[in-house]
């Protein structure tokens, strides 16, 4: 069975066995739940068909890319394929040989614990938080856990604190906690013992890095064995990952469940004890408890007296102030404080305020912080940023070198790879334009010459280089036919046919058809680094400028910006501050009206989202339409050009849900009902690719139903299929008037 490997932006990886179909998205219920980095609620699906694994985009906002190309249909994957979903990288992994020592991070068998990615929600019950991928040792890499575990480290078990430790049982093997609230606690091992985060675990470890069913230990007359149960973060034995094969334990072995460390002791007598307890043990089991306490008090008093005497002698002989912490104080530092110091140092190396950042050093320091706390949010965020900036710096430097060597095409490709979120993106824009001017000048000359000489193959390759830069400043309407129209490159155009206005673009498309009559429609490749300046300016800037022109009061300006960003509660709190200031009474009436509208939009948005969560976009339509109308009253001229958080999410989410709901009706062979739902979503948002295809299907069925209509009742069928703007509704109304239909 093939496996899908999902690499998160912070470098962690999870594996999922492909058994049938895996749905990927940020919506609860997805088989692979990923909630960050530009992933849609329902983004893509991976499925096995005839032994071949395919991936299909299901209408995501940011698209799915295979080997750098955005896919528009199910695409076959190979182990060499690289799939991009937002900030996540997916790859296919062939089925592993049986008995491999590598831990599987795919979905465990029934009763196991499903691996959750970083940032995923558990849908009610707490979810296991994933830690960075465990690096397997040489033995594990070869699938030989026995060989790897044979080389057990010689480090002794750390003594557990005495405070709060439970007294060990009379005999038999135990696990002893070594860190956190489990330090010093002992857990007897009799028969089969389950380790996990929730009952029925015999050893219950309440930590998010521990799975609900994490591992199992079994004590027999031959000894104690341990095995992993497909946990999300794995079980380590002396630093080596375990699989589901039982492995025998030896005295002094150290186990790690998630981030919880424990040591194995065959007999509780091997456990470290305090000196006072040892003295009491030597006194015999029959010693009077009162006498034992008296002895301990006397021993403690003697020790205190000795320490005071030593201190007095030391102060007399060495009056110079002494560092009471000593050279080993760093080891005793509070882990939280140590992490903050490391992060501060990491940020300084990653900052550009004092010169060029040192990404290698920053990565090294942040990694040390992650070693102390593998799931620390800020450390993971810094690591992701450092990785992004380091990769962007390499692309930028390579592009500069290629540009100096007069290789503009290769330089442009390097600049294209720089992500928009990077600090190097702005610096790369001027360099990319310089490279693009050189590329397009030569490519345009070659394109025209080859087209004039009917050298179609050569013309296609050179024209495509020019067109990939030229198209960046064009709209979709300049490059693709409108909904319901077909592309026609030669001859007279009919009513439902379309042709681009640019003559050179038309000639390029004709040349592509001559070279390959079955070629897929040409699409403009995404190149943000070549986009106009208006695409780079933060839209917050436009919103703030508009707020300053509209409201003289700074609190009202801030409230509008909060509302635009989806922070409705903060916006209302800001307006309440204004309302409480009686020196600003002239703004109170306007503030009251704005508060009322903002609050209503927020409530309608939540009501519509609850209907969408129940898979009912038809009921969500009414509150969403009302929310959009009121949102326009708040944002005014910016409502369409710089849509607020509420408008963006309403349009995209109802379009996505409408497509999926309509598909359910289509799968039941009720295409008429399906089209009603698809048309609903299309009326809100026409930017969903899957919904566009569905609307085109409905439009063609509407035309068929209209042509086949023989009575007034048949016209209702055509209206159910008709899409606004396809002209069928107008034809039906005219036909109804002609037939005298009511």
N, C-alpha and C positions, 0 to 999 in steps of 0.2 A: 504494500500500500504506500503510495507517495505521500510526502509530508510537505506542508507549506511552512516556511520559516519567515516570521515577521520580525523585522529589525526596527526597534523604536528609535526616535530621534536621539535618545541618550545613549544608544549603542547596545541596549539590552535586547535579547532575542527570546521569542517564544515559538514553539513548534506546534502545528495542528495537523493531525492525520486527516487526509482527504477521503472521507467515506461518504460518497454521494455528493452532497452540496454543502458549501460553507458560505454563509452570508456575512459580509463585512460592512461595518458602519459604526456610528456612534449612538445608535438607537438601542435601547434596552431590548433584549431578545436576540440580538445578532450573535451568530456563532463565534465571530471574532470581533470583540468589542474594543474599538480604539477611539479615544475621545479627544485627541489633540490634533494639531497640525493640518487643518484644512480638509478633514474627512467629513463627508456628508452623513446624514442620519442613516440613509441606506445607500451605500457607495458602490459596492461591487459584489459579485458572487464568483466563487471558484467551484468548478464541478468536474467530475470524472465521467467521460463518455467514451466507451470502447477502449479503455486503457490509456486514453489521452486526456491530459488535464487542460481545461480551458478556463480563462478568466473573462468575465463580461462586466462592463460598466452598466449600472442600472440607473443612470440619470443623475450622476453626481454633479455638484456645482463646479468642482475644480478638475474633474476628469481623472481617468486612469491611463497611465503611460506604461507601455511595454517597450523596453530597449529605446527609450527616448521618444517614442511615437505615441500620440494619443489614440486610443482604440475606439472604434465606433461599432464594433461587432465582436462576438465571442472570438477570442484569440488563443491559439494553442500555446502552451508553455513548455519549455525544456529546462533542464538544470542550469543552462547557461543564460536563461532569460532573467532580466532585472525588471521588476514591476515597481512603479512608484504610485503611492496613494497619499497625496499631500506630503507630509514629512516622513512617511513610513516607506521602507523598502521591503519588498517581498521577493522571495525566490523559491524555486521548487527544489525539493531534496528527494533523491531517489530512495526507495525503500531500503532500510538498513538490514544487514544480515542478522539472523536470529542469534540471540545470546550476546549481543553487543553490550559492552559495559557503559556506553554513553547513555545518560539519562534522557528519557523522552519527555519533552515539555508539551506534547500534544494532549488532546482531551483524554483523560484517563477512562478506564472502564467504569461501568455503572457502579455507583457507590463511591467512586473516587472524587477527587476535588478538581474542578475545572480550573485550568491556569488562566489567570486574569492579567491583562497587560497593565502597565503603569498608567494610572489615571482612570481605569475602568471602575464602574460602580457594580455593586453586587446585586442590585435589584432587591433590596430588602435586607437579606442577611449580609453580614460583613463579608467582603471579598478579600482573598489573599492578595497582598501587594507584592508585585514581582520585583525581585532584586536583580542587579546586573548578572548576565550569564556567567555560570560557573566555568572557570577554565579547567579543563580536564588535563590530568597528567598524562605522561606517555603511555602508561598502561591502559588507562581508560580510553585513550584515543585509538588504541589497537583492539579494543573490545576485550581486554584481559584484566578484569578487575582484580582477580586473584593475584596476578603478578604485581600489580601496582600496590595492593594492600599488604603484600609480603614485606615491603620496605616500610615498616611502621616507624614514625619518628620517635626519637628517644626522649622527647621532652616529657618531664614528669607532670602529673596532674597538678593543677594549681590548687592550693588549699582554699577551702570555702570558708566564708565568714561564719563565725559561730552564732552570731545573733540571729534568732528566728529560725534556726535549723531544726528540723524535726529529729527526734532521736532515731537512730537507725534501728532496723528490726534485729531480732535476736540472731539471725544468720541468713545466708543466701546472697545472691548477687544483687547489686543496686546500681542505679544511675544517680550521680550527684551533680546538682546544678552548679555552674561555674560563673554565671554572669547575671546581672540584673536582679529582679525579685526572686529568681530561682536559686541564687547563690546559697550554697550550704544545704539546700533541701535535698532529701534523699527519696528515691522512688524504688521500692522493691520490685524485683522481676520474678514473677511466678507464672508459669505457663505462657500463654500469648498475651502480650500487652500492647495496646494500640496507643500511639502517640498522635495527638492532634489538638486542634483549637477548641473543639466542642465535644460534648458527650456524644457517643459512649466512650470517649478516649479515657484510658486508664491513667495516662500521663497527660494531663491537660495543660497546655502552654498557651496562655491568652496573649498572643502576639500576632500582628497582622502578617508577618512573614511566614507564619506556620499555617499549613493547610488544615482543613477540617479533618481529613484523614491523611496524615502525613507519612507515618512510618509504622513498622510493626517489629517488636522484639519478641523472641520466643526462647524461654528458658527450659532446657531439658537436662537429663542426666549427663549428656555429652557436652553441655556448655550452653552459651547464649549466642543466638544469631540475630542479625538485624537486616532489614530490607526496606527500601523505599516503596511507597504506594502510589507512585506517579504524582508526587507533590509538585506544586508550582515552582518552588525554589530549591527543591532537592534536599537530600540528606548527605552529609559529608562524614566520612570516617577517616580521621587523621588527615583531613584536607582533601581526600579523594572522593569524588561523587559515587554514590551507589545507584544500582538499578533495582529491579524487583527480584533479583537473585539473592537468597539469604547468604550472609557473610558472617563467619564466626568472629566473636569478640575476644580480645585478650586483655589481661590486666593493664590498666593505664591508658587504654584506647580512649580517644576523645571523639565524641559525636557532636554534630551540629545540625539542628533542625531549623531551617531558615536562618535566623541570626542567634538562636538560642544554643549555647554551648553546654555540654555535659560530659562528665567522665564516667567510665565504666569501672566498677570495683567488684571483683568476684565475691568478696566478703566485707561486710561493713566495718570489720576491725581494721581494714586497711585505710579507712577514712581518717584524715588528719583531725586531731582533737586538740583542744586547748590544754595548756599546762595544768591548770587547776583541775580540769576534768580528769587528766591522766593520773594526777596524784590521788584523786578520789577513787579511780578505778583500782589503783594498787592497794587501796585500803580494804578491798574485799566487798563482796556483795552484801554481807550481813552487817556492815557497819551502820550504826545509828545515824539517820539523816541529820539530826540536830548536831551530833558530834562532827559529822562531815562538814556541815556549814560553818561550824566554829573553826575547824582546821583551815577551810578556804579563806575565812576572814583574816585569820592570823597570817597566812601566807601572803595575802594581798597587802596587809599592813606592813609586813616585812619588806615586800618589794617596793612599796611607796617610800618607805624610809631609806632604803638603799638608793633609790633614784634621787631623793632630795640631797643625800650626802654627796653623791657623785656630782650633782649640779653645783653644790656649794664649793667643792674642791676645784671643779673646773673654772668657776668664776674667779676664784682666788688666784689660780695658777695662770689663767689666760683671760685677762680683763678685756682684751680686744673684742669688739662685737663680732659675733659669729653668725653666718647665714644659717638660720635655723632650719631652712628647707633642705640644704645640701644639694649635691650634684644630681641626685635622683628625683628632685622635686617635679621635673617635667613629667615623669611617669605617673605622678599622683594628681596631675591637673584634671579638673572636671572635664569629662569628654565633650560636653556642650560648649564649654569655653574654648577648648582646643579646636573644635570644628570651626567656631567663629573666627579664631585667629587665622586658621588655614584659609578660610574663605576670603578674609580681608586681604591676605597676601596674594591669593589667586586673582582677586579683582584688580589689585595694583599691577600685577604682571600683564593682565588683559587690557588695561586702560591705555589709551593713546594720548593721554594728557601730558605725559612726560617723555614722549618720543614714540618710536615704533614698539608695538606690543610684543612681548615675548611669549608666543602662543605655546611653545613646547614647555616652558617653565610653568606657565599658568595651568596647563593640563596636568603636569606632574603634581602640583600642589593640590589642585582640586581632587585628583585621584586619591591623595592621602586622606582628604576629608571623607570621601566616599568609602574608604576602607574602614573608617570609624562608624559611619552610618550609611549603609548602602542605599537607603530609601530617603535620604535627606533631599527635600524638594529643591532648595536653593542650589545645593551642590550639583544636582542633576541638571538644573536649568543652566548653570554656568558652564558645565561640561558641554551641553548641546550648543551653546553660543560659541564657545571656544572652537568646537569642531567646525561649525559653520564658517566662522571667520578664518580659520586656518585653511579650509578648502578654498574659500573665496580668494584669499591672499595668493594661494598657489595658482589659481586660474588667472588672476590679475597679472601676476608676475610673468607667467608664461605668455599671456597675450601681449604684454609689452615687448618681451624678447622677440616674439614672432613678427610684431609690427616693425621693429628695428631691422629685422632680417628680410624685410620686404615680402612677407608672407601674409597679406591682409586677410585672405579667406580663412586660414587656420587661426589667425589672431581673433577674428570675429567669433569663431566657434568657441574659443576659450572665454571670451567676454560674455557670451550667451549663457554660460554655465553658472555665472555668479548670481546668487539668489538676491531677490529684492530686499530682504531683511538685513543683508550684510552692510557693514560700513563701507566696503569697497564698491558697492553698487554705483553710488554717485560718481566716484572717481573713474569708474569704468565707462560711464556713459559717453564722455567726450572722446575717449580712446576708441570706443566701439563705433561712434559716428565717423571718426577719421578712417577707420578700417572699412566701414560700409561704403563711404564715398569712393574709395579706391576700388573696392570690389565691384560696385554697381557700374562704375564708369566703363571698366573693361568688359564686364559681363554684358552690358547693354549693347556695346558695339558688336561683340561676337554674336549676340542673340539676333540682332537685326540682319547681320550679314548672312548667317546660316539660314534664317527664315527666307531671305530673298533668294538664296540658291537652292531652296527646297531640301536642305540637308537636315532632315527632321530629327534624327537621333542627336546630332551635335547641337541643334537648336534647343531641344528640350533641356539638356543638361545645363547649357549656359543661360538660357532664359529663366530657368528655375532659380539659379543663383540670384539673378536680378529681382525676380518676382518675390522671393522670400524676404527681401529688404523693402521693396516697394509697397508690399501689402500691409506693412505695419501701421501705416497712416490711413488705411482704408477701413470703412465700416463693413459689417457683414452684408449689408444690402448691395455693396459694390462688388462683392465676390461670389455670392451664392444667390440662387433664385429664391423669391419669396415663397411662402407656404402656398401650396396648391399649383405652383408653376413648375414647368420643366425647362431644362436648359436646351437651347437650340442655337448652334453656332453659325449656321449658314442658312440662306434662304429667308423668305418672308416670315414674320412672326405672327402666330395666331393669338387668340385671346388669352390662352393659358400658357403661353411660351415666353421665355425671357432670355435676354442676351446681355452680357456685361457692356458697359459704356466704353471702357478703355479698349481701343482697337488692338494694341499690342498684346494685351491680356487674352483677347479672343484668339489671336493668331497662335499664341502659346498653347492654349487649350486645344486648338485644332491640331497642332503638331503632336500633342500628347496622344490624341485619338488615332492619329496615323501610325504612331509607333506602337501603341497598344490599345486596341479598340475596347478592351475590357478593363482598362485602368480605372482605379477608384477615383471618385471626385477629388480634385486637388483642394487642399486646405492650406491656409496660411500658417506657417509654423510660429509658435509663440516665441517672442523675443522681447521681453520686457525692457532689456537694456537699450533697445532702439526705439521704444515708445516715446511719444511726445512728452514734454515737460509736465503737462497738466496731469499725466497719469502718475507722476512721481510725487507731486505735492500731496501732503497729508490732507485728506478731506476735512479733518478737524479744523484746519486753517480756514477753509471756506465757511464752515459752520460758525466759527468764532467771529469772523469778520461780519457775517450776516447778523449775528446776535448783537454785536456792538452797534451796528446801524439801526437795529430795531429797538433795542432797549438801552436807555442811558444808565440804568442801574446795574452794577457789576454782579449782584446776586442773581438777578434775572438772567444775565448772560451765562453765568455758571450753571444755572438750573437748566437752561436750554441745551447746553453742551452735555450735561448729564443725561437728560432725556434722550438726546440723539444717540448716545452710546448705550442705551438700554438700562441705565441706572435710574429707574423710575423712583425708587425709594429715596435715593440721595437727592434727586431733583426736588421732590416734595419737601424733604427736610431743609434744603436750602431756601425754598420759598417760605417755609415757616419762620426761618430766621428773619427774612425780610418783613414778614407779617408782624413779627414781635417788635420791630423797631418803629416806634411811633414818629420818629423824625422823618421817616420815609413814607408818610401817610398818603402822599400823592400817588404812590405806586400800588397801594393796597388793592384797589378795585381791579386793576389789570392783573395783579398777582393772583387774586382769588379766581378769576376766570381761567387763567392759565393752569392753576393747580387743578381745577375741576376737569379740564380737558385732559391733562396729562394722566390724572388718576383714572379717568374713564378708559383711556386708551390701554393703560396697563391692565385693567380688569378685563376688558374685552379680549385682549391678547391672550391672557391666561385661560379665559373661558374657551376660546377657539382652540388653543393648544390641548386642552383636556379632551375635546371632541376628536382631535387628530390622534391623540394617544389611544382612543377607543376605536380607531380605524373608521371614523365617520366624517369624511371631509365635507359631505353635504350639509351636516348640521353645523360644521365649523364656518361655513361660508357666510352666514348672516352676521355673527359677531365680528368676523374678520373684515367684512365690507364696511361695517360701521366704524371699526377701529381705523381703517385706512382713510376714511373720510375725515375723521377727527384729527388723525396724524397730519393730514394736509393743512388743516387749520393751524396746527402748531408750527410746522416746518415751512409752510407757504411755498415760495419759489424754489426752495431746496428739496422739496418732497421727492421729486423725481430724479433730479441730477445728483443729489447727495442723500440717498434714502437713509432714514434712521434705522436703528437696530430692529424696531418693531416692524417697519415696512419690509425690510430685507427678509426677515425670518418668516413673516406671514406669506409673502409671495413664493419663496422657495419651498417652504414646508408644505403648503397646501397643494402646490404643483406636484411635488414628489409623492405625497400621500394619495392624491387623485389618480396619478398614473398607476400606483400599486393597487388601489382599490378597483379601478377599472379593469386592470389585468386579471383580478380575481373573477370578475363577472365574465370577462372574455374567455377565461379558462373553463367557465361553466357553460360556454356556448351562448351566453346572453350578450351578444355584441351591441344590441340596441341600448341596454342598460349601461354597458361599459362605455359607450360613446357619450352618454349623458354625463357620466362622472368625468371622463376625460375632457369634455368641453368645459365643464365647470372649472377644472384646474387651469385649462388653457386661457380662460377668460381672466384669471388673476395674473398669470405669468407665462409668457411665451418663450422663456429662455431655457426651459428644460428640454434637452435633446430627445429623450424618450417620449415626452409628452407631445413634442412636435411631430414625431413619426406617427403617434397614435391619432393626432388630429388630422394628419394627412390621410390616414386610413379611413377615418370617419367621413371626411369630405368626399372621398371617392365612392363610399357606400351611399352617401346622400345623393350623389349624381345618378348612381345606378337605380336607387329607389324612385327618384323623380321620373326618370325615363320609363320605368316600368309601371308607374302609377296610372290606374284606369278609372279610379273613383276618388271622391273627396276623402274617404277614410284612408286611402293609401298615402295621401299627402302628409299625414301626421308622422308616418314612418320616416319620410324624407326629412322632415323638420327635426326629428330626434337625432338624425345623423348629421345634419347641416352644421357647419362651423362658421362662426361669425367672420365675414370677410371673404368667404369662398364663392359668394354669389348665388348659392343654391337657395337660400332663404328668400331672396328677391324673386327668383324664378318661381318658387312655390306660391308666393303671395299672388303673383300675376296669374298663374295657372288657376288658383282657387277663385280669383275674381272672374276669370273666363268661364269656369265651370259653374259659377254661382254657388260655391261652397260657403257655408256660414262659419 
